[in-house]
Amino acid sequence: MTDFEPNDKQQELIDATSGIHVVDAGAGTGKTFTITRRYANLLQQDETEPDDILLITFTNNAAAEMKERVVANCDYSMSALRDAPINTFHGHCHELLLRDGFSAPTHLGVDDRITSSTRLLENEVVEEDRFREFISQFADEHPEHHDFLRVLRENTSLLEVIRELAAKGIFPTSDGWYRNGESYLDGDFEAFEELFETANEPNEGANGPTQSDLRDDLSGFERDRCFLPDAPAESELRDNYPSIDHEWADRAFDEERDALKAFVHDIYFEYIEFALRQNYLNFSFLQMFAFVLLCEDHALRESVQFDHVMVDEFQDTSEIQFKLALLLAGTDNLCVVGDWKQSIYGFQYASVDNIRQFEERLGNYKRELNSDSERVAFPVDDVTGIKLEKNYRSTQSILNFSRHSLGLPATSNEEVDLDIEDDITPLTATTDHDNSNIEAFTSDDECEAILTRVQEIVGNREYAVEGEDGELRPPSHEDIAVLTRTRRFGRELQSHAREYNIPVAYEGGVELFGTEQAILLLAWLRLLEDRHSKRGWAVVLEEAGYTLDEVKTILENESYPSNMLSFRERLASAETVGGIARLVFDRYGFEDAYADALVAVLQGTFDSTTHNRGAIVRFMEQSLEADATHDVDDNPGGDSITVQTIHAAKGLEHPIVILANINQYSFPPSGGGADRIRYEDPVGLRQTKHYADAHGRPHIYDNWRYRILSKCLNRDYDEERRLMYVAITRAESHVLFSAGSSPSPLFENLPLEPETVEPDVEAAGTTRTEQSRLQVSVPVPDIPAGQSPHSLMDDRVFSDVDEGRGIEFGNQVHDFAEQYAEGAVVEPSNKDERHVAEFLDSLDGELRAEENAYLPVTVGEQQVTISGIIDLLHVTAERVDIVDYKTDLGRHAESEYRKQLSVYYHVVRAAFPDSRVTTALFYTADGDRIEIDPLSKDEIVDLIDRDYAEAQPDGEEEPIIR
Ligand SMILES: Nc1ncnc2c1ncn2[C@@H]1O[C@H](COP(=O)(O)OP(=O)(O)OP(=O)(O)O)[C@@H](O)[C@H]1O
C-alpha cells in the first residue's frame, strides 16, 4: 500500500470515471500509481465489476504488477482479480480467439479455422524458419512472381512487410484486400505532397534564396545508379533553381504497382493459410483475426465490449491496437495514458501519432470503422486532456536538462530543433535537494573511462544521493546505472568490469546463442546427432584443454576420449531437451542466468520430447546466426552497478545514470533497414529496385522514383532523441554522458563541456586467496631465529582474483586434483573439479602430483633457496609438462604466477635435461590451460634482489627475511 496521497491532477484523473480522457503523463509523474488508483476507484462504484473494465498494459509483467497494485488499493483479493481483464493487447486477443474466434479466418476468405490446439509461435527465429519453408513452396507454385523474389536480399524480409501491414490494419482476403486496406498500399499523395513541398522549400541565403534541400539532395542523382530507361537525367530533374519543378512530385509518386500489390497480396494471404495449416499463429495474426472478428460479428462484438477501457503506455500502441481499443469499448469511457516523449517502440510498429494526434486519429478511425455499419457507437468529439506535471523522481536540473535531448541533431545533416520545446509539457520536481551533477566525458578507452568514473563516484559526497531517510548520503555501486543504446556495449562493459572485480548486474537482451553455454550445448547436441561430428568434437575437446594438434589426431583416428563417449551415452538417455541441457551445464559447472535462460527458451520452443534434436540443432544455429536476443537477468547480487539497454530501463529509476556509448554508428545505430520491398507512410507499398530486362540485359535496376520519394520522407531519428530522453529521465540525482573517440552528434551538441578522462581503474577488493606462495629462504643455519620465510610474489595482485571463493575452496580443489591424479576413486563435486578430472583424463603420460621443488640461487653473496610445490607434473617420453591449478575467476595475477612457474621450470629442467619442459596454468573455473613463458634464472635473482632491498631498514647490512 502506498502511503502518499495523489496530487490534484492525479486525483482529477482518478475521479474522471466517465468520458474520453487522454492523459499526458510525463516521466516520473506517477502514471502507474494513478492508473491503479483510478481502477480501484471504478471498482468502488456500485455497478462496476472487474469484468467491466479492460485495462491494457504493454507487457505481461506490467499486467501482473498492475494487478498487485490494484489489490493493494481496493477490497478485492488477488484471487478475485485473477481472471480480471488486465492484459496486453496480444493476450486479450488470444483469449478472445480461443473463446469465440475459431471461425475468424473465414472473414478473410480463409478456409482453415483456428482450433483449440492452434499454437502461438512466439520465437521469431522459429517463425523465420517456417517462413523460408513457405517461400520455397510459394516460389514453386508462382513463377509469375519470381522477378519480385529476385530483387530481395533476404526472403524473410517479406515477413517484416507482413508484420508492418498487419500492425496498420492492412489485411488480404481471398479476392483482394480487407475493407479499405488497398488505399493504404497506394499511399496518400496529398500527405506526400506536403513532405515534398517542405523538402523543396528554398533555403534562406545571405544574398537571397538558395536551393532547396531536395534539389541539393538530388545532386548526383544518377551517380552509381543504374536506372531503367524511363528515368530522367539529373539535368532534366534539376533544371529549375532554387527548387525542383513540382511536376516531379506527381511523376515520382505515380507508379504502376498492380503487379507488386498482387505479389505482396499472394505472399501475405498464402502465408496466413500456411500458418493455419501448420496450426500456428504469430502475434500479428492474433490481432488481425481479433480485429476482423470484432468488425464482422456485430453480436459478438457487442457481447465482449467493456464499460470502461483504459490503455497504459499509449505512446507505444500501433494503429491496429488503437482501432482494437475502439472496437472493445462499449461506451465512451475510454482513457488512454502515455507520454509521446517516451515512445521508443517504432521497431515494433508503435505509432507515436496515436497519442500526438489522438483526437484527429480518433475521429478518422471512428469514421473508417463505421463506414458501412455502426461499430463505434459513442460520440468521440468530447475529449478531455489531463496533464500530469509533477515529477516524483528527478531534480529540477535534470528535468530541465532532459528537454534538450528532444531537439538534438542525431546526424550531421540535422540541426538543433528549438521549436520542439513548445510541444513539451514542463515538469516540476518535488525533490528536497538539487545537487545534480550533469556532466559529459570522453576517452579513447570508453569502457575503462566509465569504470574510472564509477570508482570516483562511489563513496564521493559530491555525488551524494538521497537515502531512505530523505537525507543525502555518499553513493554506492548499486546507485549507479549505465544505460546504453545497443546491447553490445553493455556486454563489453560488463566483461571489463569483471576484470577489475567491479560487480555488475546486466539486465537486458543477450545474444544467448553466442554464449559459451550455448556453444557447448550445441556441440553436444551435434554429437548426439552424429557420433563423429567434427564441429561437435572440436568444441568439446578444445574446452577440455586439448591442443589443436591433439584434437586433429583424435578426429583423424576417431579415438574419442572414453569419458566423453560415456557422457554422450548419458545424454542420449535424457528424455527432454531441458534434461540434456541441464546435464551439459552440470558437466561444465554452469549454474547461471544464461544457462537458465537457455533451458527456458529451448523448453518453451520445443515441446518436451527430444525426438526432434535435428530441429533443435538447426534452431540453435539459426539463432546464433540471427544474433537472436533473449532477456537475461545476470545479477551477482549485493552492491552492484546496473548495466542496461535504454529499452530495458524504461519505467525504472536510478539515483545516478551514466548514458554511455553515445558514439557514431551506435547512437543512432547504423545498419539494418528495410529490404527492397517495403511499406512506408505516406507513399505506401514500394520497391527500391526492379528486376527487369532492359538495355538488352536482365538486371536489378534502381527505382528512380523511389530515389526521389525517399529524399522527401522524414528520416525518423526522433525516436533516437526520445530514447535519450527516456535515459535521462531515469536519473534521480546525477546524469553523466559518455562517448569514445568518435562521438555522435547527439553527444557533441549537448550543452555541456566534455572532459577527457584518462582511464585509471583499480582492481576492487583486498581478500587474500589460497594461491600458493613461493618461499624464499636462506638455508639453515643462516636464517636468523624467529623470522618467517619470504615470498617472491607480490600479494597485492591476489586481491579477489577468485571473487571470494576463498582458501578453503582452493584447497578442496587442489586436494581433489591430487587424489584424482593418484588414481583414488573420487567423484568431482563441482564444476572446477569436473574440469580438473576431464583435464587429467585427457593426459596420457605419467602423472605426479604435489611434487616439492627447491631452487638454490645466489643473491649477492648469499645462497638462497626458493621452494614451492608443483601441483602436477605430466611426464611423457619426450616432454614434461608443469601444471599449476588456479581457482581464480580473474586473470590479473598471471604476471605473479609467471615467477612461480619460472622457478618450477628451472627445477624441472635440471631434473629432466633431455626433455622439453612446458609450463602452464590450469584455470579450474573454466578449464582454460594457459602456457606461460618462464623467466630466466637471472631475472628471478633480480626479483629477489629487489625484494631484499625493499625489505632493508636504512643502513642495515644483514639480509632480513620477511
Ligand atoms: N502523489 C505522489 N506522491 C509521492 N510520490 C509519488 C506520487 N505519485 C507517484 N509517486 C512516486 O513517483 C515515482 C514515479 O512513479 P511511476 O514510476 O509510477 O512514474 P511513471 O509516470 O510511470 O514514470 P515513467 O513514465 O517515467 O516510467 C514512484 O516512485 C512513485 O511511487
The ligand as a MOL file (V3000), in Angstrom:
LIG
                    3D

  0  0  0     0  0            999 V3000
M  V30 BEGIN CTAB
M  V30 COUNTS 31 33 0 0 0
M  V30 BEGIN ATOM
M  V30 1 N 1.4170 11.6110 -5.3650 0
M  V30 2 C 2.6230 11.1220 -5.1650 0
M  V30 3 N 3.3230 11.4850 -4.0890 0
M  V30 4 C 4.5710 10.9940 -3.8730 0
M  V30 5 N 5.1820 10.1260 -4.6880 0
M  V30 6 C 4.5280 9.7340 -5.8060 0
M  V30 7 C 3.2160 10.1980 -6.0850 0
M  V30 8 N 2.8270 9.6180 -7.2400 0
M  V30 9 C 3.8490 8.8340 -7.6540 0
M  V30 10 N 4.8620 8.8870 -6.8030 0
M  V30 11 C 6.1570 8.1890 -6.9280 0
M  V30 12 O 6.7650 8.6920 -8.1040 0
M  V30 13 C 7.6530 7.7130 -8.6850 0
M  V30 14 C 7.3810 7.6060 -10.1610 0
M  V30 15 O 6.1540 6.9350 -10.3460 0
M  V30 16 P 5.9060 5.9440 -11.5750 0
M  V30 17 O 7.0380 5.0040 -11.7080 0
M  V30 18 O 4.5220 5.4480 -11.4550 0
M  V30 19 O 6.0210 7.0260 -12.7150 0
M  V30 20 P 5.7520 6.8710 -14.2320 0
M  V30 21 O 4.9120 8.0270 -14.5710 0
M  V30 22 O 5.2530 5.5130 -14.5540 0
M  V30 23 O 7.2170 7.1080 -14.7700 0
M  V30 24 P 7.8570 6.8490 -16.2210 0
M  V30 25 O 6.8000 7.1340 -17.2220 0
M  V30 26 O 8.9900 7.8050 -16.2850 0
M  V30 27 O 8.3370 5.4470 -16.2300 0
M  V30 28 C 7.3940 6.4380 -7.9280 0
M  V30 29 O 8.4630 6.2280 -7.0190 0
M  V30 30 C 6.0760 6.7070 -7.2050 0
M  V30 31 O 5.9720 5.9770 -6.0220 0
M  V30 END ATOM
M  V30 BEGIN BOND
M  V30 1 1 1 2
M  V30 2 1 2 3
M  V30 3 2 2 7
M  V30 4 2 3 4
M  V30 5 1 4 5
M  V30 6 2 5 6
M  V30 7 1 6 7
M  V30 8 1 6 10
M  V30 9 1 7 8
M  V30 10 2 8 9
M  V30 11 1 9 10
M  V30 12 1 10 11
M  V30 13 1 11 12
M  V30 14 1 11 30
M  V30 15 1 12 13
M  V30 16 1 13 14
M  V30 17 1 13 28
M  V30 18 1 14 15
M  V30 19 1 15 16
M  V30 20 2 16 17
M  V30 21 1 16 18
M  V30 22 1 16 19
M  V30 23 1 19 20
M  V30 24 2 20 21
M  V30 25 1 20 22
M  V30 26 1 20 23
M  V30 27 1 23 24
M  V30 28 2 24 25
M  V30 29 1 24 26
M  V30 30 1 24 27
M  V30 31 1 28 29
M  V30 32 1 28 30
M  V30 33 1 30 31
M  V30 END BOND
M  V30 END CTAB
M  END
